[in-house]
Amino acid sequence: MRKIPLSPTSRRNFLCAGGAAFACQIVPRHVLGAPDVPPSEKLNIGCVGIGGQGGGVTGELATFPNVHIAALCDVDEDYAARTIKQYPGRPFYKDYRVMLKKEKGLDAIMCATPDHWHAPISIAAMRMGKHVYCEKPLAHTIEEARLMGKVAAEMKVVTQMGNNGHADEGLRLTKEWIDAGAIGAVKEVHVWSDRPGTFWDTQGKPRPAESVPVPATLDWNMWQGPAPEHAYHPSYVPRKWRGWYDYGCGALGDMMVHNADPAWYTLDLGAPESVEAVTSETNPDSFPLWSIVTWNFAAKGKRGPVKLTWYDGGKLPESPPGLETERRLGDNGIYFVGDKGALLAGGWSGSPRLVPETAMRAFSRPEKTIPRSPGHRKEWVDACIAGKPEDAQAGFWYSAPFTESLLVGVLPIRLEGKIEWDAERMTATNNPNAEPFIRKTYRKGFELPS
């Protein structure tokens, strides 16, 4: 595969691809004892959406000795102030399009905006030959997810979705154990999350009607971007946007990407045949307070059909067969049910345990056969430097089909009844009313890049 060239200022061979990645803690480079790398030999990254999660991602990327945070972009200068202060002298923009046009030396971008901006920003950057790290969920619609995977493959850029658990030991152990027959043939999977809970309070609510002045530091028009135009309200930003259909993908988009990842990775689920949902009261503006969504997957390869059920808003599945009465499922997690037992893991691809504990104690662990990751974001940086898209294990080649399959679950939440899904044609064969939710309309001036 052709190596992706870096910008003219960073074409030299990278002699130092080291550094350390930390899931929860950013450690200054001098503490790590990492070697200095000349600026001309660093991966130049432009970071878009740096006020919340993006500030943390930017901070971790900055700890790698072969990374240079070259430019910063956010629509709210006040919300992004802390990150801006950490990188004095870096160019700052409110419009990513201006950044991409002016910053000719960028090799890659990091995108951590609300969901409705992921595809336009990522596709624009990839079309310019830049590598992309995009936070989860990868896209806002099914069509966007497919396009992002398509463009990444066409441009041969290195990509990564921000589902950190994909790099963790728990994901690999789960697959190795199930592949070794620890619980036999898997028939059912149950996945859950406590979101939205106390994390945001906008689900189950109609759109606010009152008019509120826009904060002076916020470019509200740019924040809305491709979404339908609405008056500003603090119920949208920051963070609370996840609950609104126009901007986010609800609890499903926030946490199913993490907690259900072991199922798609281990079982190669692909696209569902059908999806159905039971929810609390619905409205046209926001996701319901809770939902229980079931995906039905056809037999594939050596495995039989699989039914996967997602629970959010505090709903929980029944305990897996054999789980001791004193053990709790936890706020986030996943369990697999096979014809020989069950396997339970925590959220974010946590460490697996066989159920009951007597089965765990008797289990002879198989050999570790799957390569381990140096860290989710370091993995992406190393792949960018090597020009090997396949080395980023949550690259769009994996995460685009995964996201597409997840987002089919939004359709029965928004529409009554079961959705019969034709993945090849990307359509709900039994419900033409699903089309606006599969392929959305973009606001004039903010259409997807061609």
Steps between C-alpha positions, in 0.01 A plus 500: 500500500623847410646693791311824563747789468512758775509873432817653350608609849488147639609259227814375668512153652366487854779368719302534821151349487491442874303667774233370730123506483290529813126444515431725798812705573708740292867493603740777392760389252794589724364265767489216249862566409402495133759625249454833326410479134572791264184688390569403138464132591166519680146414399324837471146473636219754484249449781133584443264512800732554796272615781390170657607150399714648226712686751592173666575328170716795394684478830580132457612542140733778616683258732633300205848626400427461129180713508469875459169669578514741208161674506188527714136548403179542697179700453505616864819677600394521865420127532830418327705754701670244723632301205600814308704614801690170507633554146615863479579634156293240314266641234139497621195484273123491545442348155677173415470582129721806548747292701525234229548766233766702683695231688671335204735297717236294682547124469193401703201629691331403825122553499311508832196709411133410556387205287333703223837650401707178488441406137537846336828572681649152461408465132639846418830412666524156339429648157810716557705188579513555875480227760203522738431414862125546558319463829211258538241439377668526162201653323157652552321292234535163331585661166774711661661193656510324165643806323771542763611141453492540121705821493758363746552197274520712184751745646701230683531721807544373855187535712382414849169532686525603865367185667797459732405154624576355158866515596453333839584156627136418582394513135769256397443262789128489426562397140773251586285330764185483286700382197645227723148376579485625861119537485423304185299643212378852581126552453427823689682817604376760749656849525402787730585848623383741769502791249349751472439491876667801660729562203247706305134580561369583152354164397123466507452877468357720223719768344517816717280784371648798685766726348830540686791730403794321337820517710742753353778244454284238323454489122151350515454485123821300464413277796173402328675454167322234292212463748162675461511858624360565848528782750778461755417352839726373783315166477715429193855587605724386645456121539119496500491481119520119515132471586373695195438319171642790295840487671563167671426128505376475858619248755530240224753713311689599811543164672398212274807579291705410810301228671388302193836510323602154633191347334566637151873429529468148638204374300553695175135603517495729198162648405172386659205343319254686719483729803213578739461724804294563811533849647358751741275771356643646179502847343639639170784698659689283748583139576270329752593476867571131457504239226541125455613420145549154350714419195452167319801367310498213253739206524844587361804283440526240775259670742124477511248784525545747786254726681655808665302725736599848619363665818544866597350762731540272804336192347687174561482148359425200716813358657687244289437133583702396803590846628527497877231699679753721679660616171371813323505562128637853548400824328664409168582162353442209266436130532497216248281191534623183334370145500764407762493802730528878520775762495463837674715810449495857620440806285759649265617147404575408859663179619285188444395241757325172446172447685472355761830552682543124531521487119758779508716317752486181295575677171831427329585826329600468134821640357498870416495512122380853419767773483477747787474877451752763618202725577204621300636839397865399478387217273347761266808726511731207425279391211504856359877506514529158336229579245314178585121553538450138603718547810241729661267232636197729534566653159201594289542167317367346827316782676294624202313168446473461878348848541271447203362182656450671838317794347245270339380475860401868497237430230254300715546755780380774267241287317239262634537134416774263396755607239595248232848601383663461158863598558607473138235750389524691829126508544220389733307274264177512700492870592569780250458753782848402618673675207539846663676334794733293279597785265445844649468841337782748568458871561603717205868588515582200719451209260728196508822551302483335159 
